[in-house]
Amino acid sequence: MISAQRSGRAIQVQVKARIARPQRDELKSRARKLHVSVSHLLRSLIARELEANLDAGSLPDESAIREMAILVAVELVVKLQEATIPGGITRSRQLLDSAARAAMARIEMVEASLMRETKR
């Protein structure tokens, strides 16, 4: 559950999470060793993880977004061709299978790239 409230200029968000007992005990133990509250420790861990992911480039890759945009554009061009060119539907259907296979291969390549980035 997430709730938000305004405190001055910053918005504070309260997040409730269910944590397994061994993890909770470890969090409490680490917080005691560091002389901080569990909440403070969790905020620090979340901030560190977010910074690490941002530095590692695990956010959507610009090239992946570009590849998906290209696929959408190609689909729109095919639909326009079918609607405007005489015999467009027949010719389009002939080319559609090979274009679809190429598009599917490109999507698989983008997905594989994204999976590799998230595993880093």
Backbone as a chain_set.jsonl record, in Angstrom:
{"seq": "MISAQRSGRAIQVQVKARIARPQRDELKSRARKLHVSVSHLLRSLIARELEANLDAGSLPDESAIREMAILVAVELVVKLQEATIPGGITRSRQLLDSAARAAMARIEMVEASLMRETKR", "coords": {"N": [[0.843, -1.168, 0.0], [0.539, 2.203, -0.796], [0.776, 5.494, 0.29], [0.47, 9.059, 0.178], [1.627, 12.234, 1.393], [1.784, 15.763, 1.792], [4.549, 17.53, 2.919], [5.604, 20.424, 3.803], [7.563, 21.416, 1.18], [8.286, 19.049, 0.045], [7.079, 15.848, -1.032], [6.048, 13.237, 0.897], [6.056, 9.747, 0.882], [4.341, 6.968, 2.025], [5.06, 3.621, 2.344], [3.89, 0.381, 2.599], [4.99, -2.839, 3.241], [5.056, -6.394, 2.964], [7.187, -8.514, 4.608], [9.262, -11.333, 4.761], [9.849, -13.23, 7.756], [12.653, -13.95, 8.341], [14.038, -12.041, 6.785], [13.047, -9.661, 7.857], [14.038, -9.87, 10.477], [16.763, -9.744, 9.92], [16.944, -7.163, 8.854], [16.24, -5.651, 11.133], [18.366, -6.346, 12.804], [20.61, -5.343, 11.391], [19.929, -2.62, 11.39], [20.067, -2.05, 14.133], [22.826, -2.473, 14.533], [23.872, -0.391, 13.029], [22.856, 1.723, 14.343], [20.479, 3.027, 13.583], [17.078, 3.67, 12.547], [14.788, 1.117, 11.378], [13.23, 2.03, 9.287], [14.804, 4.159, 8.324], [17.047, 2.727, 7.481], [15.89, 1.149, 5.436], [15.073, 3.2, 3.65], [17.588, 4.144, 2.915], [18.67, 1.844, 1.687], [16.897, 1.524, -0.472], [17.324, 3.931, -1.868], [20.035, 3.612, -2.557], [19.895, 1.338, -4.199], [18.28, 2.274, -6.284], [19.949, 4.275, -7.349], [22.097, 2.686, -8.171], [20.886, 1.12, -10.159], [20.199, 3.124, -11.953], [22.71, 4.066, -12.705], [23.679, 1.738, -13.873], [22.278, 1.588, -16.152], [19.802, 0.319, -16.408], [17.363, 1.259, -16.987], [14.793, 1.723, -19.471], [16.232, 1.207, -22.593], [17.417, 3.549, -24.937], [17.733, 2.791, -27.605], [16.101, 0.547, -27.689], [13.572, 1.644, -27.344], [13.492, 3.18, -29.649], [13.553, 1.141, -31.591], [11.07, -0.102, -31.155], [9.38, 2.002, -31.825], [9.934, 2.204, -34.532], [8.85, -0.199, -35.439], [6.119, 0.25, -34.986], [5.721, 2.384, -36.727], [6.223, 1.133, -39.195], [4.094, -0.667, -39.295], [1.965, 1.117, -39.51], [2.526, 2.274, -42.004], [2.141, 0.07, -43.678], [-0.608, -0.331, -43.341], [-1.547, 2.085, -44.442], [-0.635, 1.783, -47.064], [-2.166, -0.425, -47.893], [-4.654, 0.772, -47.936], [-4.51, 2.819, -49.853], [-3.12, 2.247, -52.298], [-3.796, 0.877, -55.483], [-4.605, -2.501, -55.611], [-3.217, -2.853, -53.37], [-3.87, -4.285, -51.057], [-3.702, -6.994, -51.837], [-0.997, -7.167, -52.668], [0.22, -6.336, -50.349], [-0.446, -8.372, -48.549], [1.077, -10.41, -49.632], [3.654, -9.598, -49.007], [3.522, -9.369, -46.324], [3.96, -11.617, -44.602], [6.789, -12.114, -44.641], [7.644, -9.65, -43.69], [6.46, -9.633, -41.183], [7.791, -11.752, -39.932], [10.382, -10.669, -39.848], [9.904, -8.461, -38.19], [9.12, -9.731, -35.832], [11.48, -11.035, -35.182], [13.075, -8.834, -34.671], [11.771, -7.739, -32.441], [12.204, -9.817, -30.6], [14.977, -9.585, -30.41], [15.217, -7.062, -29.212], [13.886, -7.537, -26.781], [15.598, -9.492, -25.693], [17.885, -7.966, -25.376], [17.002, -6.103, -23.476], [16.522, -7.851, -21.342], [19.118, -8.741, -20.805], [20.212, -6.343, -19.894], [18.735, -5.905, -17.552], [19.625, -7.977, -15.968], [22.134, -7.28, -15.251]], "CA": [[0.0, 0.0, 0.0], [1.305, 3.432, -0.878], [0.013, 6.706, 0.532], [1.331, 10.228, 0.077], [1.195, 13.447, 2.055], [2.692, 16.884, 1.575], [5.219, 18.044, 4.105], [6.368, 21.551, 3.275], [7.701, 21.372, -0.273], [8.511, 17.673, -0.411], [5.985, 14.893, -0.846], [6.505, 12.013, 1.527], [5.223, 8.611, 0.518], [4.425, 5.859, 2.963], [4.946, 2.344, 1.657], [3.797, -0.762, 3.506], [5.394, -4.053, 2.53], [5.126, -7.623, 3.747], [8.552, -9.034, 4.529], [9.402, -12.615, 5.457], [10.435, -13.084, 9.084], [14.121, -13.9, 8.353], [14.478, -10.753, 6.232], [12.713, -8.638, 8.849], [14.995, -9.996, 11.579], [18.053, -9.254, 9.426], [16.829, -5.703, 8.779], [16.299, -5.125, 12.496], [19.722, -6.555, 13.296], [21.486, -4.36, 10.732], [19.565, -1.283, 11.867], [20.652, -1.909, 15.473], [24.285, -2.351, 14.403], [24.179, 0.923, 12.459], [22.23, 2.706, 15.219], [19.468, 3.773, 12.829], [15.778, 2.991, 12.544], [14.564, 0.223, 10.241], [12.747, 2.89, 8.2], [15.955, 4.871, 7.765], [17.847, 1.731, 6.764], [15.177, 0.815, 4.197], [15.18, 4.342, 2.735], [18.964, 4.152, 2.401], [18.826, 0.717, 0.764], [16.138, 1.823, -1.687], [18.036, 4.993, -2.599], [21.26, 3.035, -3.12], [19.515, 0.434, -5.295], [17.823, 3.092, -7.406], [21.131, 4.897, -7.946], [22.872, 1.641, -8.843], [20.175, 0.763, -11.381], [20.293, 4.247, -12.876], [24.083, 4.058, -13.217], [23.9, 0.533, -14.677], [21.53, 1.714, -17.395], [18.737, -0.673, -16.484], [16.147, 1.897, -17.463], [14.601, 1.368, -20.884], [17.296, 1.612, -23.49], [16.965, 4.436, -26.008], [17.653, 2.036, -28.857], [14.929, -0.335, -27.611], [12.415, 2.495, -27.594], [13.546, 3.529, -31.07], [13.177, -0.052, -32.354], [9.624, -0.291, -31.045], [8.752, 3.073, -32.602], [10.083, 1.83, -35.94], [7.869, -1.245, -35.719], [4.801, 0.879, -35.062], [5.689, 3.16, -37.975], [6.112, 0.192, -40.32], [2.73, -1.177, -39.319], [1.1, 2.178, -40.03], [2.786, 2.406, -43.44], [1.484, -1.063, -44.34], [-2.043, -0.051, -43.366], [-1.755, 3.161, -45.405], [-0.434, 1.188, -48.391], [-3.343, -1.236, -48.206], [-5.821, 1.62, -48.156], [-4.37, 3.829, -50.907], [-2.557, 1.771, -53.559], [-4.605, -0.157, -56.139], [-4.008, -3.819, -55.428], [-2.367, -2.779, -52.173], [-4.187, -5.349, -50.09], [-3.136, -8.251, -52.343], [0.476, -7.066, -52.612], [0.581, -6.225, -48.939], [-0.552, -9.707, -47.959], [2.209, -11.206, -50.124], [4.864, -9.169, -48.313], [3.271, -9.297, -44.893], [4.572, -12.723, -43.856], [8.223, -11.897, -44.434], [7.791, -8.468, -42.829], [6.089, -10.038, -39.827], [8.902, -12.55, -39.38], [11.477, -9.746, -39.535], [9.496, -7.663, -37.035], [9.164, -10.596, -34.651], [12.896, -11.241, -34.854], [13.559, -7.576, -34.091], [11.207, -7.654, -31.086], [12.939, -10.769, -29.768], [16.307, -9.022, -30.178], [15.054, -5.982, -28.241], [13.573, -8.154, -25.493], [16.822, -10.124, -25.185], [18.767, -6.879, -24.947], [16.47, -5.59, -22.222], [16.732, -8.864, -20.304], [20.538, -8.7, -20.429], [20.427, -5.122, -19.133], [18.16, -6.019, -16.217], [20.393, -8.962, -15.198], [23.41, -6.679, -14.818]], "C": [[0.891, 1.234, 0.0], [0.37, 4.596, -0.607], [0.978, 7.878, 0.523], [0.746, 11.377, 0.883], [2.249, 14.518, 1.831], [3.247, 17.338, 2.908], [6.095, 19.196, 3.639], [6.38, 21.487, 1.762], [7.82, 19.947, -0.799], [7.265, 16.822, -0.17], [6.587, 13.63, -0.25], [5.523, 10.909, 1.189], [5.442, 7.507, 1.538], [4.165, 4.578, 2.193], [4.895, 1.246, 2.709], [4.129, -2.009, 2.696], [5.382, -5.236, 3.489], [6.507, -8.23, 3.514], [8.605, -10.334, 5.334], [10.159, -12.4, 6.771], [11.975, -13.057, 9.075], [14.669, -12.564, 7.805], [14.206, -9.619, 7.223], [13.707, -8.663, 10.004], [16.367, -9.464, 11.173], [18.048, -7.725, 9.327], [16.954, -5.076, 10.165], [17.717, -5.224, 13.06], [20.69, -5.526, 12.696], [21.205, -2.948, 11.213], [20.143, -1.04, 13.262], [22.157, -1.697, 15.398], [24.694, -0.97, 13.903], [23.606, 2.067, 13.298], [21.296, 3.636, 14.444], [18.142, 3.003, 12.917], [15.691, 2.081, 11.311], [14.093, 1.041, 9.035], [13.898, 3.623, 7.521], [16.828, 3.92, 6.958], [17.196, 1.373, 5.432], [15.246, 1.954, 3.187], [16.569, 4.401, 2.109], [19.185, 3.046, 1.374], [18.105, 0.973, -0.555], [16.854, 2.876, -2.516], [19.286, 4.447, -3.274], [20.944, 2.138, -4.317], [19.06, 1.224, -6.517], [19.0, 3.771, -8.114], [21.953, 3.876, -8.72], [22.214, 1.247, -10.158], [20.256, 1.871, -12.412], [21.679, 4.278, -13.509], [24.334, 2.876, -14.144], [23.128, 0.583, -15.983], [20.401, 0.72, -17.522], [17.388, -0.046, -16.836], [15.989, 1.573, -18.94], [15.645, 2.013, -21.782], [16.718, 2.471, -24.613], [16.81, 3.689, -27.328], [16.454, 1.09, -28.855], [13.66, 0.455, -27.892], [12.345, 2.869, -29.064], [13.106, 2.349, -31.94], [11.668, -0.279, -32.314], [8.882, 0.781, -31.846], [8.831, 2.769, -34.092], [9.048, 0.774, -36.316], [6.457, -0.675, -35.846], [4.675, 1.66, -36.365], [5.523, 2.254, -39.188], [4.688, -0.34, -40.421], [1.768, -0.132, -39.893], [1.292, 2.379, -41.528], [2.1, 1.28, -44.212], [-0.02, -0.807, -44.429], [-2.374, 1.056, -44.367], [-1.63, 2.637, -46.831], [-1.656, 0.376, -48.803], [-4.534, -0.373, -48.579], [-5.709, 2.494, -49.401], [-3.906, 3.303, -52.256], [-3.483, 0.73, -54.181], [-3.892, -1.508, -56.048], [-3.14, -3.888, -54.184], [-2.602, -3.898, -51.198], [-3.559, -6.663, -50.533], [-1.618, -8.241, -52.213], [0.962, -7.031, -51.166], [0.556, -7.588, -48.267], [0.618, -10.593, -48.384], [3.479, -10.875, -49.342], [4.744, -9.248, -46.794], [3.957, -10.399, -44.094], [6.051, -12.501, -43.597], [8.465, -10.682, -43.54], [7.466, -8.815, -41.377], [7.202, -10.849, -39.174], [10.065, -11.641, -38.989], [11.151, -8.904, -38.301], [9.565, -8.487, -35.755], [10.606, -10.855, -34.22], [13.472, -9.997, -34.185], [13.033, -7.411, -32.667], [11.931, -8.603, -30.149], [14.328, -10.249, -29.442], [16.228, -7.918, -29.12], [14.767, -6.552, -26.86], [14.8, -8.812, -24.878], [17.791, -9.069, -24.665], [18.305, -6.307, -23.615], [16.684, -6.573, -21.08], [18.184, -8.872, -19.852], [20.829, -7.483, -19.563], [19.879, -5.249, -17.713], [18.91, -7.025, -15.363], [21.707, -8.399, -14.695], [23.337, -6.109, -13.458]], "O": [[1.886, 1.289, 0.723], [-0.705, 4.685, -1.2], [2.161, 7.719, 0.824], [-0.47, 11.486, 1.038], [3.438, 14.229, 1.698], [2.52, 17.506, 3.887], [7.199, 18.979, 3.14], [5.325, 21.502, 1.128], [7.494, 19.676, -1.955], [6.505, 17.053, 0.771], [7.508, 13.034, -0.809], [4.309, 11.113, 1.208], [6.575, 7.159, 1.87], [3.171, 4.462, 1.477], [5.744, 1.184, 3.599], [3.609, -2.205, 1.598], [5.663, -5.089, 4.678], [6.933, -8.431, 2.377], [8.066, -10.421, 6.437], [10.999, -11.507, 6.88], [12.558, -12.207, 9.749], [15.654, -12.036, 8.321], [15.037, -8.729, 7.403], [14.166, -7.616, 10.46], [17.052, -8.819, 11.966], [19.032, -7.073, 9.676], [17.678, -4.098, 10.352], [18.202, -4.299, 13.711], [21.486, -4.919, 13.411], [22.131, -2.163, 11.421], [20.651, 0.045, 13.545], [22.708, -0.853, 16.105], [25.733, -0.44, 14.299], [23.841, 3.238, 13.001], [21.315, 4.854, 14.62], [18.108, 1.837, 13.311], [16.424, 2.257, 10.338], [14.502, 0.781, 7.904], [13.96, 3.698, 6.294], [17.294, 4.269, 5.873], [17.877, 1.302, 4.409], [15.454, 1.713, 1.998], [16.709, 4.675, 0.917], [19.799, 3.266, 0.33], [18.633, 0.677, -1.627], [16.978, 2.732, -3.733], [19.569, 4.776, -4.426], [21.644, 2.176, -5.329], [19.41, 0.886, -7.648], [19.035, 3.831, -9.343], [22.45, 4.172, -9.806], [22.899, 1.059, -11.163], [20.37, 1.604, -13.608], [21.807, 4.493, -14.714], [25.108, 2.986, -15.094], [23.301, -0.287, -16.837], [20.066, 0.31, -18.633], [16.387, -0.751, -16.965], [16.958, 1.187, -19.594], [15.892, 3.217, -21.718], [15.665, 2.158, -25.169], [15.864, 3.931, -28.077], [15.853, 0.854, -29.903], [12.773, -0.02, -28.601], [11.267, 2.874, -29.659], [12.372, 2.532, -32.911], [11.061, -0.612, -33.332], [7.865, 0.49, -32.475], [7.889, 3.05, -34.833], [8.441, 0.845, -37.384], [5.695, -1.083, -36.722], [3.64, 1.603, -37.029], [4.767, 2.573, -40.105], [4.141, -0.45, -41.518], [0.868, -0.463, -40.666], [0.325, 2.628, -42.247], [1.54, 1.513, -45.284], [-0.632, -1.04, -45.471], [-3.382, 0.969, -45.068], [-2.419, 3.0, -47.703], [-2.123, 0.481, -49.938], [-5.332, -0.744, -49.44], [-6.737, 2.879, -49.96], [-4.273, 3.875, -53.282], [-3.914, -0.2, -53.499], [-2.71, -1.62, -56.376], [-2.417, -4.861, -53.97], [-1.666, -4.408, -50.582], [-2.957, -7.371, -49.726], [-1.026, -9.195, -51.708], [1.984, -7.625, -50.821], [1.456, -7.915, -47.493], [1.095, -11.421, -47.608], [4.282, -11.76, -49.048], [5.742, -9.2, -46.076], [4.482, -10.136, -43.012], [6.522, -12.676, -42.474], [9.387, -10.686, -42.724], [8.129, -8.338, -40.455], [7.516, -10.653, -38.0], [10.665, -11.816, -37.928], [12.021, -8.663, -37.464], [10.014, -7.999, -34.718], [10.907, -10.888, -33.027], [14.261, -10.097, -33.246], [13.775, -6.987, -31.78], [12.241, -8.234, -29.017], [14.816, -10.441, -28.328], [17.078, -7.849, -28.232], [15.344, -6.098, -25.872], [15.022, -8.703, -23.672], [18.437, -9.262, -23.635], [19.12, -6.054, -22.728], [16.995, -6.162, -19.963], [18.463, -8.996, -18.66], [21.6, -7.569, -18.607], [20.493, -4.753, -16.769], [18.844, -6.944, -14.137], [22.33, -8.978, -13.805], [24.327, -5.572, -12.961]]}, "num_chains": 1, "name": "protein.A"}
